[in-house]
Amino acid sequence: PLSEGKQLKTKFDDIFAATKYMQALKLN
């Protein structure tokens, strides 16, 4: 369903944000 795809995108967005955050911490 459409709602399931939106949930999946939200989860990916969270993972992507967390990954960028961790990379930013490593760079500092």
PDB file of N, CA, C, O and CB in Angstrom:
ATOM      1  N   PRO A   1       0.823  -1.221   0.000  1.00  0.00           N
ATOM      2  CA  PRO A   1       0.000   0.000   0.000  1.00  0.00           C
ATOM      3  C   PRO A   1       0.854   1.267   0.000  1.00  0.00           C
ATOM      4  O   PRO A   1       2.064   1.217   0.223  1.00  0.00           O
ATOM      5  CB  PRO A   1      -0.930   0.008   1.216  1.00  0.00           C
ATOM      6  N   LEU A   2       0.220   2.374  -0.248  1.00  0.00           N
ATOM      7  CA  LEU A   2       0.920   3.651  -0.313  1.00  0.00           C
ATOM      8  C   LEU A   2       1.469   4.037   1.054  1.00  0.00           C
ATOM      9  O   LEU A   2       2.583   4.549   1.163  1.00  0.00           O
ATOM     10  CB  LEU A   2      -0.010   4.747  -0.838  1.00  0.00           C
ATOM     11  N   SER A   3       0.678   3.787   2.101  1.00  0.00           N
ATOM     12  CA  SER A   3       1.102   4.160   3.453  1.00  0.00           C
ATOM     13  C   SER A   3       2.351   3.384   3.866  1.00  0.00           C
ATOM     14  O   SER A   3       3.200   3.894   4.597  1.00  0.00           O
ATOM     15  CB  SER A   3      -0.035   3.910   4.461  1.00  0.00           C
ATOM     16  N   GLU A   4       2.449   2.143   3.389  1.00  0.00           N
ATOM     17  CA  GLU A   4       3.612   1.324   3.734  1.00  0.00           C
ATOM     18  C   GLU A   4       4.879   1.904   3.102  1.00  0.00           C
ATOM     19  O   GLU A   4       5.945   1.912   3.717  1.00  0.00           O
ATOM     20  CB  GLU A   4       3.403  -0.138   3.273  1.00  0.00           C
ATOM     21  N   GLY A   5       4.747   2.383   1.879  1.00  0.00           N
ATOM     22  CA  GLY A   5       5.885   2.990   1.203  1.00  0.00           C
ATOM     23  C   GLY A   5       6.330   4.252   1.922  1.00  0.00           C
ATOM     24  O   GLY A   5       7.525   4.532   2.022  1.00  0.00           O
ATOM     25  N   LYS A   6       5.364   5.010   2.422  1.00  0.00           N
ATOM     26  CA  LYS A   6       5.703   6.236   3.150  1.00  0.00           C
ATOM     27  C   LYS A   6       6.436   5.893   4.443  1.00  0.00           C
ATOM     28  O   LYS A   6       7.383   6.579   4.828  1.00  0.00           O
ATOM     29  CB  LYS A   6       4.430   7.062   3.457  1.00  0.00           C
ATOM     30  N   GLN A   7       5.992   4.828   5.108  1.00  0.00           N
ATOM     31  CA  GLN A   7       6.663   4.389   6.333  1.00  0.00           C
ATOM     32  C   GLN A   7       8.103   4.002   6.029  1.00  0.00           C
ATOM     33  O   GLN A   7       9.023   4.341   6.774  1.00  0.00           O
ATOM     34  CB  GLN A   7       5.910   3.201   6.975  1.00  0.00           C
ATOM     35  N   LEU A   8       8.283   3.287   4.924  1.00  0.00           N
ATOM     36  CA  LEU A   8       9.611   2.831   4.541  1.00  0.00           C
ATOM     37  C   LEU A   8      10.513   4.027   4.248  1.00  0.00           C
ATOM     38  O   LEU A   8      11.677   4.045   4.647  1.00  0.00           O
ATOM     39  CB  LEU A   8       9.533   1.900   3.319  1.00  0.00           C
ATOM     40  N   LYS A   9       9.972   5.028   3.547  1.00  0.00           N
ATOM     41  CA  LYS A   9      10.762   6.215   3.223  1.00  0.00           C
ATOM     42  C   LYS A   9      11.163   6.948   4.498  1.00  0.00           C
ATOM     43  O   LYS A   9      12.288   7.433   4.619  1.00  0.00           O
ATOM     44  CB  LYS A   9       9.974   7.157   2.290  1.00  0.00           C
ATOM     45  N   THR A  10      10.235   7.024   5.443  1.00  0.00           N
ATOM     46  CA  THR A  10      10.541   7.701   6.702  1.00  0.00           C
ATOM     47  C   THR A  10      11.667   6.980   7.422  1.00  0.00           C
ATOM     48  O   THR A  10      12.564   7.611   7.983  1.00  0.00           O
ATOM     49  CB  THR A  10       9.294   7.777   7.601  1.00  0.00           C
ATOM     50  N   LYS A  11      11.615   5.657   7.402  1.00  0.00           N
ATOM     51  CA  LYS A  11      12.657   4.864   8.066  1.00  0.00           C
ATOM     52  C   LYS A  11      14.002   5.097   7.389  1.00  0.00           C
ATOM     53  O   LYS A  11      15.026   5.246   8.056  1.00  0.00           O
ATOM     54  CB  LYS A  11      12.299   3.356   8.047  1.00  0.00           C
ATOM     55  N   PHE A  12      13.992   5.128   6.049  1.00  0.00           N
ATOM     56  CA  PHE A  12      15.234   5.366   5.320  1.00  0.00           C
ATOM     57  C   PHE A  12      15.766   6.763   5.598  1.00  0.00           C
ATOM     58  O   PHE A  12      16.974   6.959   5.729  1.00  0.00           O
ATOM     59  CB  PHE A  12      15.020   5.173   3.819  1.00  0.00           C
ATOM     60  N   ASP A  13      14.857   7.738   5.689  1.00  0.00           N
ATOM     61  CA  ASP A  13      15.272   9.108   5.990  1.00  0.00           C
ATOM     62  C   ASP A  13      15.937   9.165   7.357  1.00  0.00           C
ATOM     63  O   ASP A  13      16.938   9.858   7.537  1.00  0.00           O
ATOM     64  CB  ASP A  13      14.068  10.070   5.940  1.00  0.00           C
ATOM     65  N   ASP A  14      15.377   8.431   8.326  1.00  0.00           N
ATOM     66  CA  ASP A  14      15.949   8.405   9.674  1.00  0.00           C
ATOM     67  C   ASP A  14      17.344   7.791   9.643  1.00  0.00           C
ATOM     68  O   ASP A  14      18.276   8.314  10.254  1.00  0.00           O
ATOM     69  CB  ASP A  14      15.038   7.616  10.639  1.00  0.00           C
ATOM     70  N   ILE A  15      17.478   6.681   8.930  1.00  0.00           N
ATOM     71  CA  ILE A  15      18.776   6.003   8.840  1.00  0.00           C
ATOM     72  C   ILE A  15      19.788   6.909   8.141  1.00  0.00           C
ATOM     73  O   ILE A  15      20.938   7.013   8.567  1.00  0.00           O
ATOM     74  CB  ILE A  15      18.642   4.652   8.081  1.00  0.00           C
ATOM     75  N   PHE A  16      19.352   7.559   7.070  1.00  0.00           N
ATOM     76  CA  PHE A  16      20.235   8.441   6.316  1.00  0.00           C
ATOM     77  C   PHE A  16      20.701   9.602   7.186  1.00  0.00           C
ATOM     78  O   PHE A  16      21.879   9.959   7.174  1.00  0.00           O
ATOM     79  CB  PHE A  16      19.528   8.967   5.058  1.00  0.00           C
ATOM     80  N   ALA A  17      19.778  10.190   7.940  1.00  0.00           N
ATOM     81  CA  ALA A  17      20.114  11.310   8.819  1.00  0.00           C
ATOM     82  C   ALA A  17      21.085  10.854   9.901  1.00  0.00           C
ATOM     83  O   ALA A  17      22.041  11.561  10.221  1.00  0.00           O
ATOM     84  CB  ALA A  17      18.841  11.907   9.456  1.00  0.00           C
ATOM     85  N   ALA A  18      20.841   9.678  10.459  1.00  0.00           N
ATOM     86  CA  ALA A  18      21.715   9.156  11.513  1.00  0.00           C
ATOM     87  C   ALA A  18      23.109   8.885  10.956  1.00  0.00           C
ATOM     88  O   ALA A  18      24.109   9.147  11.624  1.00  0.00           O
ATOM     89  CB  ALA A  18      21.121   7.867  12.127  1.00  0.00           C
ATOM     90  N   THR A  19      23.175   8.360   9.735  1.00  0.00           N
ATOM     91  CA  THR A  19      24.473   8.077   9.119  1.00  0.00           C
ATOM     92  C   THR A  19      25.242   9.367   8.884  1.00  0.00           C
ATOM     93  O   THR A  19      26.436   9.441   9.173  1.00  0.00           O
ATOM     94  CB  THR A  19      24.292   7.315   7.793  1.00  0.00           C
ATOM     95  N   LYS A  20      24.560  10.395   8.356  1.00  0.00           N
ATOM     96  CA  LYS A  20      25.212  11.681   8.130  1.00  0.00           C
ATOM     97  C   LYS A  20      25.685  12.271   9.448  1.00  0.00           C
ATOM     98  O   LYS A  20      26.761  12.864   9.524  1.00  0.00           O
ATOM     99  CB  LYS A  20      24.261  12.657   7.420  1.00  0.00           C
ATOM    100  N   TYR A  21      24.877  12.104  10.482  1.00  0.00           N
ATOM    101  CA  TYR A  21      25.222  12.628  11.804  1.00  0.00           C
ATOM    102  C   TYR A  21      26.481  11.946  12.335  1.00  0.00           C
ATOM    103  O   TYR A  21      27.370  12.608  12.871  1.00  0.00           O
ATOM    104  CB  TYR A  21      24.050  12.429  12.790  1.00  0.00           C
ATOM    105  N   MET A  22      26.557  10.631  12.189  1.00  0.00           N
ATOM    106  CA  MET A  22      27.717   9.887  12.673  1.00  0.00           C
ATOM    107  C   MET A  22      28.970  10.275  11.885  1.00  0.00           C
ATOM    108  O   MET A  22      30.051  10.403  12.460  1.00  0.00           O
ATOM    109  CB  MET A  22      27.466   8.368  12.567  1.00  0.00           C
ATOM    110  N   GLN A  23      28.826  10.462  10.576  1.00  0.00           N
ATOM    111  CA  GLN A  23      29.966  10.858   9.753  1.00  0.00           C
ATOM    112  C   GLN A  23      30.442  12.250  10.149  1.00  0.00           C
ATOM    113  O   GLN A  23      31.645  12.514  10.163  1.00  0.00           O
ATOM    114  CB  GLN A  23      29.597  10.822   8.256  1.00  0.00           C
ATOM    115  N   ALA A  24      29.514  13.137  10.469  1.00  0.00           N
ATOM    116  CA  ALA A  24      29.873  14.489  10.885  1.00  0.00           C
ATOM    117  C   ALA A  24      30.645  14.444  12.199  1.00  0.00           C
ATOM    118  O   ALA A  24      31.602  15.194  12.390  1.00  0.00           O
ATOM    119  CB  ALA A  24      28.613  15.369  11.029  1.00  0.00           C
ATOM    120  N   LEU A  25      30.224  13.560  13.104  1.00  0.00           N
ATOM    121  CA  LEU A  25      30.923  13.433  14.384  1.00  0.00           C
ATOM    122  C   LEU A  25      32.345  12.925  14.165  1.00  0.00           C
ATOM    123  O   LEU A  25      33.277  13.380  14.829  1.00  0.00           O
ATOM    124  CB  LEU A  25      30.155  12.485  15.332  1.00  0.00           C
ATOM    125  N   LYS A  26      32.513  11.992  13.244  1.00  0.00           N
ATOM    126  CA  LYS A  26      33.844  11.431  12.979  1.00  0.00           C
ATOM    127  C   LYS A  26      34.766  12.483  12.377  1.00  0.00           C
ATOM    128  O   LYS A  26      35.963  12.498  12.662  1.00  0.00           O
ATOM    129  CB  LYS A  26      33.741  10.220  12.037  1.00  0.00           C
ATOM    130  N   LEU A  27      34.211  13.366  11.541  1.00  0.00           N
ATOM    131  CA  LEU A  27      35.030  14.374  10.878  1.00  0.00           C
ATOM    132  C   LEU A  27      35.539  15.415  11.867  1.00  0.00           C
ATOM    133  O   LEU A  27      36.609  15.988  11.662  1.00  0.00           O
ATOM    134  CB  LEU A  27      34.236  15.053   9.769  1.00  0.00           C
ATOM    135  N   ASN A  28      34.796  15.666  12.927  1.00  0.00           N
ATOM    136  CA  ASN A  28      35.190  16.709  13.885  1.00  0.00           C
ATOM    137  C   ASN A  28      36.281  16.232  14.823  1.00  0.00           C
ATOM    138  O   ASN A  28      36.724  16.987  15.688  1.00  0.00           O
ATOM    139  CB  ASN A  28      33.987  17.165  14.694  1.00  0.00           C
TER     140      ASN A  28
END
